[in-house]
Amino acid sequence: MASNNFEITSDRGLRPIEGARILGIGKSTFDRWAKTKSDFPRGIKLSARVVIYMESDLKAWLAKHNAA
């Protein structure tokens, strides 16, 4: 019998307002950073009007910038 080695993670998709809270910034700043910072995590477009950001990507980006 084959052994499946995989890990289930609980990474959440966050709307921009929730992502802004994680980063400790306002939504307008979050939107601006998403458009202008080349290393900012990319959103995942779910529909024409819905974009989510992975919580783990935002936290990793924040940790990287807090360490600098």
N, CA, C and O atoms as a Maestro MAE file, in Angstrom:
{
 s_m_m2io_version
 :::
 2.0.0
}

f_m_ct {
 s_m_title
 :::
 protein
 m_atom[272] {
  # First column is atom index #
  i_m_mmod_type
  r_m_x_coord
  r_m_y_coord
  r_m_z_coord
  i_m_residue_number
  s_m_chain_name
  s_m_pdb_residue_name
  s_m_pdb_atom_name
  i_m_atomic_number
  :::
  1 25 0.843 -1.187 0.000 1 A "MET " " N  " 7
  2 3 0.000 0.000 0.000 1 A "MET " " CA " 6
  3 2 0.884 1.244 0.000 1 A "MET " " C  " 6
  4 15 1.831 1.348 0.779 1 A "MET " " O  " 8
  5 25 0.570 2.155 -0.858 2 A "ALA " " N  " 7
  6 3 1.351 3.383 -0.986 2 A "ALA " " CA " 6
  7 2 1.095 4.301 0.198 2 A "ALA " " C  " 6
  8 15 -0.015 4.375 0.724 2 A "ALA " " O  " 8
  9 25 2.132 4.986 0.595 3 A "SER " " N  " 7
  10 3 2.020 5.942 1.695 3 A "SER " " CA " 6
  11 2 1.924 7.347 1.114 3 A "SER " " C  " 6
  12 15 2.795 7.777 0.357 3 A "SER " " O  " 8
  13 25 0.890 8.036 1.463 4 A "ASN " " N  " 7
  14 3 0.724 9.424 1.018 4 A "ASN " " CA " 6
  15 2 1.205 10.345 2.112 4 A "ASN " " C  " 6
  16 15 0.620 10.407 3.193 4 A "ASN " " O  " 8
  17 25 2.268 11.054 1.827 5 A "ASN " " N  " 7
  18 3 2.801 12.015 2.785 5 A "ASN " " CA " 6
  19 2 2.397 13.412 2.336 5 A "ASN " " C  " 6
  20 15 2.965 13.955 1.389 5 A "ASN " " O  " 8
  21 25 1.438 13.976 3.003 6 A "PHE " " N  " 7
  22 3 1.031 15.332 2.703 6 A "PHE " " CA " 6
  23 2 0.571 15.990 3.987 6 A "PHE " " C  " 6
  24 15 0.199 15.334 4.960 6 A "PHE " " O  " 8
  25 25 0.609 17.284 3.953 7 A "GLU " " N  " 7
  26 3 0.239 18.061 5.131 7 A "GLU " " CA " 6
  27 2 -0.929 18.956 4.771 7 A "GLU " " C  " 6
  28 15 -0.929 19.609 3.727 7 A "GLU " " O  " 8
  29 25 -1.908 18.979 5.630 8 A "ILE " " N  " 7
  30 3 -3.042 19.859 5.433 8 A "ILE " " CA " 6
  31 2 -2.757 21.150 6.189 8 A "ILE " " C  " 6
  32 15 -2.496 21.138 7.391 8 A "ILE " " O  " 8
  33 25 -2.810 22.249 5.472 9 A "THR " " N  " 7
  34 3 -2.580 23.536 6.118 9 A "THR " " CA " 6
  35 2 -3.901 24.281 6.222 9 A "THR " " C  " 6
  36 15 -4.853 23.999 5.494 9 A "THR " " O  " 8
  37 25 -3.937 25.209 7.115 10 A "SER " " N  " 7
  38 3 -5.163 25.983 7.316 10 A "SER " " CA " 6
  39 2 -4.965 27.420 6.831 10 A "SER " " C  " 6
  40 15 -5.413 28.370 7.474 10 A "SER " " O  " 8
  41 25 -4.297 27.562 5.704 11 A "ASP " " N  " 7
  42 3 -4.079 28.886 5.143 11 A "ASP " " CA " 6
  43 2 -5.412 29.444 4.656 11 A "ASP " " C  " 6
  44 15 -6.187 28.755 3.993 11 A "ASP " " O  " 8
  45 25 -5.660 30.698 4.997 12 A "ARG " " N  " 7
  46 3 -6.940 31.313 4.632 12 A "ARG " " CA " 6
  47 2 -6.745 32.336 3.534 12 A "ARG " " C  " 6
  48 15 -5.702 32.982 3.438 12 A "ARG " " O  " 8
  49 25 -7.754 32.470 2.718 13 A "GLY " " N  " 7
  50 3 -7.795 33.547 1.741 13 A "GLY " " CA " 6
  51 2 -8.480 34.742 2.387 13 A "GLY " " C  " 6
  52 15 -9.583 34.619 2.921 13 A "GLY " " O  " 8
  53 25 -7.828 35.890 2.338 14 A "LEU " " N  " 7
  54 3 -8.352 37.088 2.995 14 A "LEU " " CA " 6
  55 2 -8.727 38.154 1.973 14 A "LEU " " C  " 6
  56 15 -8.025 38.354 0.982 14 A "LEU " " O  " 8
  57 25 -9.823 38.824 2.221 15 A "ARG " " N  " 7
  58 3 -10.189 39.991 1.421 15 A "ARG " " CA " 6
  59 2 -9.226 41.125 1.793 15 A "ARG " " C  " 6
  60 15 -8.615 41.077 2.860 15 A "ARG " " O  " 8
  61 25 -9.080 42.132 0.944 16 A "PRO " " N  " 7
  62 3 -8.128 43.212 1.214 16 A "PRO " " CA " 6
  63 2 -8.294 43.890 2.577 16 A "PRO " " C  " 6
  64 15 -7.293 44.226 3.210 16 A "PRO " " O  " 8
  65 25 -9.506 44.097 3.037 17 A "ILE " " N  " 7
  66 3 -9.689 44.756 4.345 17 A "ILE " " CA " 6
  67 2 -9.127 43.898 5.477 17 A "ILE " " C  " 6
  68 15 -8.561 44.422 6.437 17 A "ILE " " O  " 8
  69 25 -9.286 42.569 5.363 18 A "GLU " " N  " 7
  70 3 -8.727 41.667 6.384 18 A "GLU " " CA " 6
  71 2 -7.201 41.628 6.286 18 A "GLU " " C  " 6
  72 15 -6.508 41.578 7.303 18 A "GLU " " O  " 8
  73 25 -6.685 41.650 5.052 19 A "GLY " " N  " 7
  74 3 -5.236 41.689 4.859 19 A "GLY " " CA " 6
  75 2 -4.633 42.953 5.425 19 A "GLY " " C  " 6
  76 15 -3.548 42.924 6.006 19 A "GLY " " O  " 8
  77 25 -5.336 44.073 5.260 20 A "ALA " " N  " 7
  78 3 -4.860 45.344 5.812 20 A "ALA " " CA " 6
  79 2 -4.767 45.263 7.330 20 A "ALA " " C  " 6
  80 15 -3.819 45.780 7.922 20 A "ALA " " O  " 8
  81 25 -5.735 44.624 7.959 21 A "ARG " " N  " 7
  82 3 -5.700 44.465 9.423 21 A "ARG " " CA " 6
  83 2 -4.493 43.640 9.858 21 A "ARG " " C  " 6
  84 15 -3.831 43.972 10.841 21 A "ARG " " O  " 8
  85 25 -4.206 42.565 9.125 22 A "ILE " " N  " 7
  86 3 -3.048 41.714 9.436 22 A "ILE " " CA " 6
  87 2 -1.757 42.536 9.385 22 A "ILE " " C  " 6
  88 15 -0.875 42.377 10.229 22 A "ILE " " O  " 8
  89 25 -1.658 43.418 8.382 23 A "LEU " " N  " 7
  90 3 -0.448 44.219 8.205 23 A "LEU " " CA " 6
  91 2 -0.429 45.478 9.068 23 A "LEU " " C  " 6
  92 15 0.603 46.140 9.177 23 A "LEU " " O  " 8
  93 25 -1.557 45.808 9.677 24 A "GLY " " N  " 7
  94 3 -1.621 46.991 10.529 24 A "GLY " " CA " 6
  95 2 -1.669 48.289 9.745 24 A "GLY " " C  " 6
  96 15 -1.141 49.310 10.187 24 A "GLY " " O  " 8
  97 25 -2.308 48.249 8.572 25 A "ILE " " N  " 7
  98 3 -2.415 49.431 7.715 25 A "ILE " " CA " 6
  99 2 -3.869 49.622 7.292 25 A "ILE " " C  " 6
  100 15 -4.711 48.756 7.528 25 A "ILE " " O  " 8
  101 25 -4.150 50.736 6.678 26 A "GLY " " N  " 7
  102 3 -5.487 50.992 6.161 26 A "GLY " " CA " 6
  103 2 -5.692 50.308 4.815 26 A "GLY " " C  " 6
  104 15 -4.734 49.908 4.154 26 A "GLY " " O  " 8
  105 25 -6.952 50.181 4.423 27 A "LYS " " N  " 7
  106 3 -7.264 49.504 3.162 27 A "LYS " " CA " 6
  107 2 -6.714 50.261 1.960 27 A "LYS " " C  " 6
  108 15 -6.252 49.639 1.003 27 A "LYS " " O  " 8
  109 25 -6.754 51.587 1.990 28 A "SER " " N  " 7
  110 3 -6.229 52.347 0.851 28 A "SER " " CA " 6
  111 2 -4.717 52.150 0.706 28 A "SER " " C  " 6
  112 15 -4.206 52.079 -0.412 28 A "SER " " O  " 8
  113 25 -4.005 52.062 1.829 29 A "THR " " N  " 7
  114 3 -2.568 51.780 1.783 29 A "THR " " CA " 6
  115 2 -2.332 50.375 1.245 29 A "THR " " C  " 6
  116 15 -1.436 50.164 0.428 29 A "THR " " O  " 8
  117 25 -3.131 49.415 1.699 30 A "PHE " " N  " 7
  118 3 -3.029 48.043 1.217 30 A "PHE " " CA " 6
  119 2 -3.211 48.013 -0.307 30 A "PHE " " C  " 6
  120 15 -2.418 47.392 -1.015 30 A "PHE " " O  " 8
  121 25 -4.239 48.676 -0.801 31 A "ASP " " N  " 7
  122 3 -4.503 48.715 -2.242 31 A "ASP " " CA " 6
  123 2 -3.338 49.348 -3.004 31 A "ASP " " C  " 6
  124 15 -2.949 48.867 -4.069 31 A "ASP " " O  " 8
  125 25 -2.790 50.421 -2.456 32 A "ARG " " N  " 7
  126 3 -1.669 51.106 -3.111 32 A "ARG " " CA " 6
  127 2 -0.432 50.212 -3.147 32 A "ARG " " C  " 6
  128 15 0.239 50.116 -4.175 32 A "ARG " " O  " 8
  129 25 -0.129 49.556 -2.019 33 A "TRP " " N  " 7
  130 3 1.028 48.665 -1.973 33 A "TRP " " CA " 6
  131 2 0.855 47.508 -2.962 33 A "TRP " " C  " 6
  132 15 1.809 47.116 -3.633 33 A "TRP " " O  " 8
  133 25 -0.361 46.965 -3.050 34 A "ALA " " N  " 7
  134 3 -0.627 45.855 -3.971 34 A "ALA " " CA " 6
  135 2 -0.350 46.264 -5.417 34 A "ALA " " C  " 6
  136 15 0.051 45.436 -6.235 34 A "ALA " " O  " 8
  137 25 -0.564 47.536 -5.726 35 A "LYS " " N  " 7
  138 3 -0.355 48.023 -7.094 35 A "LYS " " CA " 6
  139 2 1.073 48.487 -7.357 35 A "LYS " " C  " 6
  140 15 1.543 48.411 -8.492 35 A "LYS " " O  " 8
  141 25 1.774 48.968 -6.326 36 A "THR " " N  " 7
  142 3 3.061 49.619 -6.576 36 A "THR " " CA " 6
  143 2 4.287 48.867 -6.076 36 A "THR " " C  " 6
  144 15 5.386 49.087 -6.587 36 A "THR " " O  " 8
  145 25 4.134 47.995 -5.102 37 A "LYS " " N  " 7
  146 3 5.301 47.272 -4.565 37 A "LYS " " CA " 6
  147 2 5.468 45.955 -5.311 37 A "LYS " " C  " 6
  148 15 4.594 45.089 -5.268 37 A "LYS " " O  " 8
  149 25 6.598 45.814 -5.996 38 A "SER " " N  " 7
  150 3 6.798 44.633 -6.837 38 A "SER " " CA " 6
  151 2 6.916 43.343 -6.032 38 A "SER " " C  " 6
  152 15 6.636 42.264 -6.557 38 A "SER " " O  " 8
  153 25 7.323 43.435 -4.771 39 A "ASP " " N  " 7
  154 3 7.472 42.215 -3.965 39 A "ASP " " CA " 6
  155 2 6.248 41.927 -3.084 39 A "ASP " " C  " 6
  156 15 6.264 40.992 -2.283 39 A "ASP " " O  " 8
  157 25 5.200 42.725 -3.234 40 A "PHE " " N  " 7
  158 3 3.981 42.510 -2.444 40 A "PHE " " CA " 6
  159 2 3.283 41.248 -2.943 40 A "PHE " " C  " 6
  160 15 3.255 40.996 -4.148 40 A "PHE " " O  " 8
  161 25 2.718 40.449 -2.031 41 A "PRO " " N  " 7
  162 3 2.029 39.218 -2.469 41 A "PRO " " CA " 6
  163 2 0.941 39.503 -3.495 41 A "PRO " " C  " 6
  164 15 0.201 40.480 -3.382 41 A "PRO " " O  " 8
  165 25 0.858 38.647 -4.483 42 A "ARG " " N  " 7
  166 3 -0.141 38.781 -5.532 42 A "ARG " " CA " 6
  167 2 -1.479 38.242 -5.062 42 A "ARG " " C  " 6
  168 15 -1.553 37.217 -4.384 42 A "ARG " " O  " 8
  169 25 -2.519 38.942 -5.430 43 A "GLY " " N  " 7
  170 3 -3.864 38.498 -5.107 43 A "GLY " " CA " 6
  171 2 -4.323 37.403 -6.056 43 A "GLY " " C  " 6
  172 15 -3.764 37.227 -7.139 43 A "GLY " " O  " 8
  173 25 -5.335 36.677 -5.641 44 A "ILE " " N  " 7
  174 3 -5.950 35.641 -6.453 44 A "ILE " " CA " 6
  175 2 -7.334 36.141 -6.823 44 A "ILE " " C  " 6
  176 15 -8.178 36.354 -5.954 44 A "ILE " " O  " 8
  177 25 -7.560 36.324 -8.091 45 A "LYS " " N  " 7
  178 3 -8.829 36.860 -8.570 45 A "LYS " " CA " 6
  179 2 -9.865 35.741 -8.633 45 A "LYS " " C  " 6
  180 15 -9.717 34.797 -9.408 45 A "LYS " " O  " 8
  181 25 -10.907 35.848 -7.822 46 A "LEU " " N  " 7
  182 3 -11.963 34.851 -7.804 46 A "LEU " " CA " 6
  183 2 -13.086 35.191 -8.775 46 A "LEU " " C  " 6
  184 15 -13.742 34.299 -9.312 46 A "LEU " " O  " 8
  185 25 -13.303 36.471 -8.994 47 A "SER " " N  " 7
  186 3 -14.307 36.927 -9.948 47 A "SER " " CA " 6
  187 2 -13.929 38.347 -10.363 47 A "SER " " C  " 6
  188 15 -12.883 38.859 -9.966 47 A "SER " " O  " 8
  189 25 -14.771 38.966 -11.149 48 A "ALA " " N  " 7
  190 3 -14.475 40.312 -11.626 48 A "ALA " " CA " 6
  191 2 -14.296 41.318 -10.483 48 A "ALA " " C  " 6
  192 15 -13.573 42.304 -10.625 48 A "ALA " " O  " 8
  193 25 -14.958 41.062 -9.353 49 A "ARG " " N  " 7
  194 3 -14.917 42.026 -8.251 49 A "ARG " " CA " 6
  195 2 -14.379 41.466 -6.948 49 A "ARG " " C  " 6
  196 15 -14.414 42.151 -5.926 49 A "ARG " " O  " 8
  197 25 -13.883 40.239 -6.960 50 A "VAL " " N  " 7
  198 3 -13.409 39.620 -5.717 50 A "VAL " " CA " 6
  199 2 -11.968 39.147 -5.880 50 A "VAL " " C  " 6
  200 15 -11.656 38.339 -6.754 50 A "VAL " " O  " 8
  201 25 -11.094 39.672 -5.012 51 A "VAL " " N  " 7
  202 3 -9.693 39.268 -4.962 51 A "VAL " " CA " 6
  203 2 -9.385 38.876 -3.526 51 A "VAL " " C  " 6
  204 15 -9.807 39.546 -2.584 51 A "VAL " " O  " 8
  205 25 -8.643 37.778 -3.367 52 A "ILE " " N  " 7
  206 3 -8.209 37.372 -2.037 52 A "ILE " " CA " 6
  207 2 -6.686 37.309 -2.004 52 A "ILE " " C  " 6
  208 15 -6.029 37.191 -3.038 52 A "ILE " " O  " 8
  209 25 -6.152 37.389 -0.813 53 A "TYR " " N  " 7
  210 3 -4.717 37.279 -0.566 53 A "TYR " " CA " 6
  211 2 -4.529 36.183 0.459 53 A "TYR " " C  " 6
  212 15 -5.264 36.113 1.444 53 A "TYR " " O  " 8
  213 25 -3.544 35.323 0.234 54 A "MET " " N  " 7
  214 3 -3.317 34.226 1.167 54 A "MET " " CA " 6
  215 2 -2.678 34.775 2.444 54 A "MET " " C  " 6
  216 15 -1.709 35.533 2.399 54 A "MET " " O  " 8
  217 25 -3.243 34.375 3.571 55 A "GLU " " N  " 7
  218 3 -2.775 34.859 4.867 55 A "GLU " " CA " 6
  219 2 -1.295 34.549 5.067 55 A "GLU " " C  " 6
  220 15 -0.550 35.392 5.568 55 A "GLU " " O  " 8
  221 25 -0.864 33.356 4.684 56 A "SER " " N  " 7
  222 3 0.539 32.969 4.869 56 A "SER " " CA " 6
  223 2 1.471 33.853 4.039 56 A "SER " " C  " 6
  224 15 2.564 34.191 4.493 56 A "SER " " O  " 8
  225 25 1.053 34.231 2.828 57 A "ASP " " N  " 7
  226 3 1.873 35.108 1.988 57 A "ASP " " CA " 6
  227 2 2.024 36.487 2.627 57 A "ASP " " C  " 6
  228 15 3.115 37.057 2.633 57 A "ASP " " O  " 8
  229 25 0.929 37.019 3.163 58 A "LEU " " N  " 7
  230 3 0.984 38.340 3.802 58 A "LEU " " CA " 6
  231 2 1.857 38.312 5.048 58 A "LEU " " C  " 6
  232 15 2.645 39.229 5.279 58 A "LEU " " O  " 8
  233 25 1.720 37.257 5.855 59 A "LYS " " N  " 7
  234 3 2.535 37.165 7.083 59 A "LYS " " CA " 6
  235 2 4.011 36.988 6.760 59 A "LYS " " C  " 6
  236 15 4.867 37.548 7.446 59 A "LYS " " O  " 8
  237 25 4.320 36.213 5.718 60 A "ALA " " N  " 7
  238 3 5.719 36.034 5.311 60 A "ALA " " CA " 6
  239 2 6.291 37.352 4.799 60 A "ALA " " C  " 6
  240 15 7.434 37.693 5.106 60 A "ALA " " O  " 8
  241 25 5.502 38.095 4.020 61 A "TRP " " N  " 7
  242 3 5.951 39.388 3.509 61 A "TRP " " CA " 6
  243 2 6.206 40.355 4.669 61 A "TRP " " C  " 6
  244 15 7.201 41.080 4.673 61 A "TRP " " O  " 8
  245 25 5.310 40.358 5.640 62 A "LEU " " N  " 7
  246 3 5.455 41.241 6.805 62 A "LEU " " CA " 6
  247 2 6.705 40.878 7.599 62 A "LEU " " C  " 6
  248 15 7.455 41.762 8.011 62 A "LEU " " O  " 8
  249 25 6.933 39.587 7.815 63 A "ALA " " N  " 7
  250 3 8.123 39.141 8.563 63 A "ALA " " CA " 6
  251 2 9.402 39.546 7.835 63 A "ALA " " C  " 6
  252 15 10.371 39.969 8.466 63 A "ALA " " O  " 8
  253 25 9.405 39.418 6.522 64 A "LYS " " N  " 7
  254 3 10.574 39.788 5.719 64 A "LYS " " CA " 6
  255 2 10.871 41.279 5.849 64 A "LYS " " C  " 6
  256 15 12.030 41.679 5.953 64 A "LYS " " O  " 8
  257 25 9.829 42.092 5.843 65 A "HIS " " N  " 7
  258 3 10.030 43.546 5.904 65 A "HIS " " CA " 6
  259 2 10.279 44.033 7.325 65 A "HIS " " C  " 6
  260 15 10.916 45.071 7.506 65 A "HIS " " O  " 8
  261 25 9.804 43.325 8.328 66 A "ASN " " N  " 7
  262 3 10.098 43.702 9.713 66 A "ASN " " CA " 6
  263 2 11.534 43.351 10.074 66 A "ASN " " C  " 6
  264 15 12.132 43.994 10.937 66 A "ASN " " O  " 8
  265 25 12.094 42.334 9.421 67 A "ALA " " N  " 7
  266 3 13.468 41.913 9.690 67 A "ALA " " CA " 6
  267 2 14.476 42.879 9.075 67 A "ALA " " C  " 6
  268 15 15.617 42.964 9.528 67 A "ALA " " O  " 8
  269 25 14.058 43.598 8.054 68 A "ALA " " N  " 7
  270 3 14.992 44.505 7.354 68 A "ALA " " CA " 6
  271 2 15.266 45.747 8.150 68 A "ALA " " C  " 6
  272 15 16.026 46.609 7.707 68 A "ALA " " O  " 8
  :::
 }
 m_bond[271] {
  # First column is bond index #
  i_m_from
  i_m_to
  i_m_order
  :::
  1 1 2 1
  2 2 3 1
  3 3 4 2
  4 3 5 1
  5 5 6 1
  6 6 7 1
  7 7 8 2
  8 7 9 1
  9 9 10 1
  10 10 11 1
  11 11 12 2
  12 11 13 1
  13 13 14 1
  14 14 15 1
  15 15 16 2
  16 15 17 1
  17 17 18 1
  18 18 19 1
  19 19 20 2
  20 19 21 1
  21 21 22 1
  22 22 23 1
  23 23 24 2
  24 23 25 1
  25 25 26 1
  26 26 27 1
  27 27 28 2
  28 27 29 1
  29 29 30 1
  30 30 31 1
  31 31 32 2
  32 31 33 1
  33 33 34 1
  34 34 35 1
  35 35 36 2
  36 35 37 1
  37 37 38 1
  38 38 39 1
  39 39 40 2
  40 39 41 1
  41 41 42 1
  42 42 43 1
  43 43 44 2
  44 43 45 1
  45 45 46 1
  46 46 47 1
  47 47 48 2
  48 47 49 1
  49 49 50 1
  50 50 51 1
  51 51 52 2
  52 51 53 1
  53 53 54 1
  54 54 55 1
  55 55 56 2
  56 55 57 1
  57 57 58 1
  58 58 59 1
  59 59 60 2
  60 59 61 1
  61 61 62 1
  62 62 63 1
  63 63 64 2
  64 63 65 1
  65 65 66 1
  66 66 67 1
  67 67 68 2
  68 67 69 1
  69 69 70 1
  70 70 71 1
  71 71 72 2
  72 71 73 1
  73 73 74 1
  74 74 75 1
  75 75 76 2
  76 75 77 1
  77 77 78 1
  78 78 79 1
  79 79 80 2
  80 79 81 1
  81 81 82 1
  82 82 83 1
  83 83 84 2
  84 83 85 1
  85 85 86 1
  86 86 87 1
  87 87 88 2
  88 87 89 1
  89 89 90 1
  90 90 91 1
  91 91 92 2
  92 91 93 1
  93 93 94 1
  94 94 95 1
  95 95 96 2
  96 95 97 1
  97 97 98 1
  98 98 99 1
  99 99 100 2
  100 99 101 1
  101 101 102 1
  102 102 103 1
  103 103 104 2
  104 103 105 1
  105 105 106 1
  106 106 107 1
  107 107 108 2
  108 107 109 1
  109 109 110 1
  110 110 111 1
  111 111 112 2
  112 111 113 1
  113 113 114 1
  114 114 115 1
  115 115 116 2
  116 115 117 1
  117 117 118 1
  118 118 119 1
  119 119 120 2
  120 119 121 1
  121 121 122 1
  122 122 123 1
  123 123 124 2
  124 123 125 1
  125 125 126 1
  126 126 127 1
  127 127 128 2
  128 127 129 1
  129 129 130 1
  130 130 131 1
  131 131 132 2
  132 131 133 1
  133 133 134 1
  134 134 135 1
  135 135 136 2
  136 135 137 1
  137 137 138 1
  138 138 139 1
  139 139 140 2
  140 139 141 1
  141 141 142 1
  142 142 143 1
  143 143 144 2
  144 143 145 1
  145 145 146 1
  146 146 147 1
  147 147 148 2
  148 147 149 1
  149 149 150 1
  150 150 151 1
  151 151 152 2
  152 151 153 1
  153 153 154 1
  154 154 155 1
  155 155 156 2
  156 155 157 1
  157 157 158 1
  158 158 159 1
  159 159 160 2
  160 159 161 1
  161 161 162 1
  162 162 163 1
  163 163 164 2
  164 163 165 1
  165 165 166 1
  166 166 167 1
  167 167 168 2
  168 167 169 1
  169 169 170 1
  170 170 171 1
  171 171 172 2
  172 171 173 1
  173 173 174 1
  174 174 175 1
  175 175 176 2
  176 175 177 1
  177 177 178 1
  178 178 179 1
  179 179 180 2
  180 179 181 1
  181 181 182 1
  182 182 183 1
  183 183 184 2
  184 183 185 1
  185 185 186 1
  186 186 187 1
  187 187 188 2
  188 187 189 1
  189 189 190 1
  190 190 191 1
  191 191 192 2
  192 191 193 1
  193 193 194 1
  194 194 195 1
  195 195 196 2
  196 195 197 1
  197 197 198 1
  198 198 199 1
  199 199 200 2
  200 199 201 1
  201 201 202 1
  202 202 203 1
  203 203 204 2
  204 203 205 1
  205 205 206 1
  206 206 207 1
  207 207 208 2
  208 207 209 1
  209 209 210 1
  210 210 211 1
  211 211 212 2
  212 211 213 1
  213 213 214 1
  214 214 215 1
  215 215 216 2
  216 215 217 1
  217 217 218 1
  218 218 219 1
  219 219 220 2
  220 219 221 1
  221 221 222 1
  222 222 223 1
  223 223 224 2
  224 223 225 1
  225 225 226 1
  226 226 227 1
  227 227 228 2
  228 227 229 1
  229 229 230 1
  230 230 231 1
  231 231 232 2
  232 231 233 1
  233 233 234 1
  234 234 235 1
  235 235 236 2
  236 235 237 1
  237 237 238 1
  238 238 239 1
  239 239 240 2
  240 239 241 1
  241 241 242 1
  242 242 243 1
  243 243 244 2
  244 243 245 1
  245 245 246 1
  246 246 247 1
  247 247 248 2
  248 247 249 1
  249 249 250 1
  250 250 251 1
  251 251 252 2
  252 251 253 1
  253 253 254 1
  254 254 255 1
  255 255 256 2
  256 255 257 1
  257 257 258 1
  258 258 259 1
  259 259 260 2
  260 259 261 1
  261 261 262 1
  262 262 263 1
  263 263 264 2
  264 263 265 1
  265 265 266 1
  266 266 267 1
  267 267 268 2
  268 267 269 1
  269 269 270 1
  270 270 271 1
  271 271 272 2
  :::
 }
}
